[in-house]
Amino acid sequence: MLLYITNPEETHPQAIELLETHGIQLVFPADVTEKLSEIEAVFIRSTTQADGAWLAQFPKLHYVLCAAVGTDNIDHSVCQTRDIEVINAPGANSAAVAEHALTLMLMLLKKIPHHTQTIREGGWRDLTAVNDELKGKTVGLVGCGAVGQRLARLCQAFEVGSLIGYDPFANTQLLKTLGVTLTDLETVFRSADIVSIQVPLTTHTQNLITKPLLALLKPTSLVINVSRGKIVNEADLIQVLQTQSIAGAGLDVFDQEPHPNPTLVHLDNVVVTPHIGGFTTEARQTMSVLPVQQFLKRLMLTN
């Protein structure tokens, strides 16, 4: 079987070694053009837009391996029509993304960007910029899957006041053991000091967070987004940030990547990172290896 790896430089060597050890013939970008009609599997990352036109290049395609948790970059309807199986890496980066969400929270609460800039400009302690603690805060989790559950555990260690969550597909009993009280989306935004968003991008979650919900937040509230940019309406978010209707936002994802809205990223009450929540040594290895392991099981080459 021929398998095309779109980003070999970002694919962990262990994944490549597993494929080669089990007799999978690998095709790399330099040689793909002459092999298009023979390729039966592709190994992509979330940066590859595997839409109908892209998938049509491979007439014999049976498998799409994706080194990611989210698969919104793949046209699932085309895959279903063509009987192409999508194999991703669920949960592979949950620790990394949860830690990143926590980092964004703390950077905002401790006003790290402001204090860093003060020192760089030759100043010292700014007595008008007093930090806040995570302890005692109400944290709202929009999405209570693997990342949300991990984040709940991390927040408990900081002795947060309470954890509330919204997730129509949540494991209610498990969340109860983590101290998370499930409620509706409006209550999360109305009650939380910090709202952290970690849901997959689907037709149901796109533009989920708009002005009516943002208007429910307290002036001291923070919004964290480590899922996908299109889940939050950026124009509405910019407006509440510019008017300081909320205290700030920590964003790892944007509507337009890799060129996010400059107005948003230059706001003083925003902390931004370039979609690196899952960009850790450990998560990158797991996200490469896990789809390969599942693929090999499908071919009955491993147990």
C-alpha positions in Angstrom: 0.0 0.0 0.0 1.2 3.5 -0.9 0.7 6.2 1.8 1.4 9.9 1.0 2.8 12.0 3.9 2.0 15.7 3.2 4.2 17.1 5.9 7.1 14.7 6.6 9.1 17.4 8.4 6.3 17.7 11.0 5.7 13.9 11.3 7.3 12.3 14.2 10.1 9.8 13.2 8.4 7.1 15.3 5.3 7.2 13.1 7.4 7.0 10.0 9.3 4.1 11.4 6.1 2.2 12.4 4.8 2.5 8.8 8.0 1.4 7.2 8.4 -1.5 9.6 5.0 -2.9 8.6 5.7 -2.6 4.9 3.8 0.5 4.1 5.4 2.3 1.1 5.8 6.0 1.8 5.4 8.8 -0.7 6.7 12.2 0.0 5.8 15.6 -1.6 8.7 15.6 -4.1 7.4 12.4 -5.7 3.7 12.6 -5.2 2.6 13.8 -8.7 3.6 10.7 -10.5 2.0 8.5 -7.8 -1.4 10.1 -7.4 -3.3 7.3 -9.1 -1.8 4.7 -6.9 -2.0 6.3 -3.4 -4.5 4.5 -1.1 -3.8 6.5 2.1 -2.8 10.0 3.0 -1.3 11.3 6.2 -2.1 15.0 6.7 -2.1 17.7 9.4 -4.8 20.2 10.2 -3.2 22.7 7.9 -4.2 20.6 4.8 -7.6 21.5 3.5 -8.8 18.1 2.4 -11.8 19.3 0.5 -13.5 17.5 -2.4 -11.1 18.9 -5.0 -8.0 17.9 -3.0 -9.3 14.4 -2.3 -10.2 13.9 -6.0 -6.5 13.8 -6.8 -6.4 10.3 -5.3 -8.9 8.0 -7.1 -7.9 4.9 -5.1 -7.9 6.6 -1.7 -9.3 4.5 1.2 -7.8 6.2 4.3 -7.2 9.7 5.5 -4.9 9.8 8.6 -4.9 13.2 10.3 -2.3 14.1 13.0 -4.8 16.2 14.9 -7.8 16.0 17.2 -10.1 18.3 15.2 -11.0 17.2 11.6 -12.9 20.3 10.4 -10.3 20.6 7.6 -11.6 17.4 6.0 -14.8 17.1 3.9 -16.5 14.3 5.7 -19.4 14.1 3.3 -17.0 13.4 0.4 -15.2 10.8 2.5 -18.5 9.1 3.3 -19.6 9.1 -0.3 -16.3 7.6 -1.4 -16.1 5.2 1.6 -12.9 6.8 2.8 -12.2 6.3 6.5 -10.9 9.2 8.5 -8.5 8.3 11.3 -7.5 11.1 13.7 -5.9 11.4 17.2 -8.7 12.0 19.7 -7.4 13.1 23.1 -3.8 13.2 22.0 -3.2 16.9 22.9 -5.7 17.3 25.7 -3.0 17.8 28.4 -1.1 20.3 26.1 -4.2 22.4 25.2 -5.6 22.4 28.8 -2.2 23.6 30.1 -2.2 26.3 27.4 -5.7 27.5 28.4 -4.5 27.7 32.0 -1.4 29.6 30.9 -3.5 32.2 29.0 -5.7 32.6 32.1 -2.7 33.2 34.3 -1.1 35.6 31.9 -4.2 37.7 31.9 -4.8 37.5 35.6 -1.2 38.4 36.4 -1.1 41.0 33.6 2.2 39.5 32.4 2.3 41.3 29.0 1.8 44.7 30.6 4.5 44.1 33.3 6.9 42.8 30.7 6.4 45.8 28.5 6.8 48.1 31.6 10.3 46.7 32.3 11.3 46.8 28.7 10.5 50.5 28.6 12.7 51.1 31.6 10.0 51.2 34.2 9.3 49.0 37.3 6.2 48.0 39.3 3.1 49.6 38.0 0.9 50.2 41.0 -2.1 50.9 38.9 -2.0 47.3 37.4 -2.7 45.1 40.3 -2.8 41.4 39.6 -5.6 38.9 40.3 -5.7 35.4 41.6 -7.3 32.3 40.0 -8.2 31.1 43.5 -11.8 31.7 44.3 -12.8 32.5 40.7 -15.7 30.9 38.9 -14.5 29.2 35.8 -16.9 28.3 33.0 -16.1 25.5 30.6 -17.7 25.6 27.2 -16.9 22.1 26.1 -16.3 19.4 28.7 -14.5 16.7 26.7 -11.0 15.6 27.2 -9.5 19.1 27.2 -12.3 20.5 29.4 -11.9 17.7 31.9 -8.2 18.1 32.1 -8.6 21.8 32.6 -11.1 21.2 35.4 -8.5 19.1 37.2 -5.9 21.8 36.8 -8.2 24.5 38.0 -9.1 22.5 41.1 -5.4 22.6 42.1 -5.7 26.4 42.2 -8.7 26.2 44.5 -11.1 27.9 42.2 -14.4 29.0 43.7 -16.5 26.8 41.4 -16.5 25.1 38.0 -19.5 25.3 35.7 -19.8 23.9 32.3 -21.8 23.6 29.1 -21.7 20.5 26.9 -24.7 18.8 25.4 -22.7 15.6 25.0 -21.1 15.6 28.4 -20.5 12.6 30.7 -22.5 14.0 33.6 -21.3 11.5 36.2 -17.7 12.0 35.4 -17.9 15.8 35.5 -19.6 15.6 38.8 -16.5 13.8 40.2 -14.4 16.6 38.8 -16.5 19.2 40.6 -18.1 20.6 37.4 -21.8 21.6 37.5 -23.4 21.5 34.1 -25.7 24.3 33.1 -26.9 26.2 30.1 -24.7 28.4 27.9 -26.3 31.7 29.1 -25.7 30.8 32.8 -22.0 30.0 32.1 -21.5 33.5 30.5 -23.6 35.3 33.1 -21.9 33.6 36.1 -18.2 32.9 35.2 -15.2 35.1 35.9 -13.3 33.2 33.2 -14.9 31.4 30.3 -12.7 28.9 28.5 -13.8 27.5 25.1 -12.6 24.1 24.0 -15.1 22.6 21.5 -14.7 21.1 18.0 -15.7 23.3 15.0 -18.9 21.9 13.5 -21.9 23.4 11.8 -23.5 23.6 15.3 -20.6 25.3 17.0 -19.5 27.8 14.3 -20.4 31.3 15.4 -21.6 29.8 18.7 -20.4 32.8 20.7 -21.8 36.1 19.6 -22.7 39.5 21.0 -25.8 38.4 23.1 -23.7 35.9 25.0 -20.7 38.2 25.3 -23.0 40.9 26.7 -23.8 38.7 29.6 -20.2 38.7 30.9 -19.1 40.8 33.8 -16.8 43.8 33.2 -14.1 41.8 35.0 -14.5 38.6 33.0 -12.0 37.0 30.8 -12.6 34.8 27.6 -10.2 32.1 26.6 -10.4 30.3 23.2 -8.2 27.3 22.5 -10.5 25.5 20.1 -11.1 27.2 16.7 -11.4 30.9 15.8 -14.7 30.6 14.0 -16.5 29.5 17.1 -16.4 33.1 18.4 -17.7 35.9 16.3 -14.5 38.1 16.1 -16.3 41.3 15.2 -18.4 41.0 18.4 -15.4 40.0 20.5 -13.4 43.0 19.2 -16.3 45.3 20.1 -16.6 44.2 23.8 -12.8 44.3 24.1 -12.5 47.8 22.6 -15.3 49.1 24.9 -13.8 47.3 27.8 -17.1 45.6 28.5 -15.0 42.7 29.5 -11.5 42.7 31.1 -9.7 40.7 28.4 -9.2 37.7 26.2 -6.6 35.0 25.7 -6.7 33.6 22.2 -4.7 30.8 20.6 -7.0 30.6 17.5 -8.4 33.0 15.1 -11.0 33.3 12.3 -8.3 33.8 9.7 -5.0 31.9 10.1 -2.1 32.5 9.8 -3.0 36.2 9.3 -5.4 37.1 12.1 -7.3 40.4 12.3 -4.6 43.1 13.3 -7.1 45.1 15.2 -7.8 42.1 17.5 -4.2 41.1 18.1 -3.0 44.6 18.9 -5.5 45.3 21.6 -3.9 45.9 25.0 -6.3 43.6 26.9 -5.6 40.6 24.6 -3.0 37.9 24.9 -2.4 36.0 21.7 -0.5 32.9 20.6 -0.2 31.4 17.1 -2.3 28.3 17.4 0.2 26.4 19.5 -2.0 24.9 22.2 -1.2 21.4 21.1 2.3 22.3 19.9 4.3 20.4 22.5 7.0 17.7 22.1 4.8 15.1 23.7 1.5 16.0 22.0 3.1 16.2 18.5 4.6 12.7 19.0 1.2 11.2 20.1 -0.7 13.0 17.3 1.6 11.4 14.8 1.8 7.9 16.3 -1.8 7.4 17.3 -3.4 7.6 13.8 -0.7 5.3 12.5 -1.3 2.7 15.2 -5.0 2.8 14.4 -4.4 2.6 10.7 -2.2 -0.5 11.1 -4.9 -2.1 13.2 -7.4 -1.5 10.4 -5.1 -3.3 8.0 -4.7 -6.1 10.6 -0.9 -5.6 10.6 -0.9 -5.1 14.4 -3.1 -6.1 17.4 
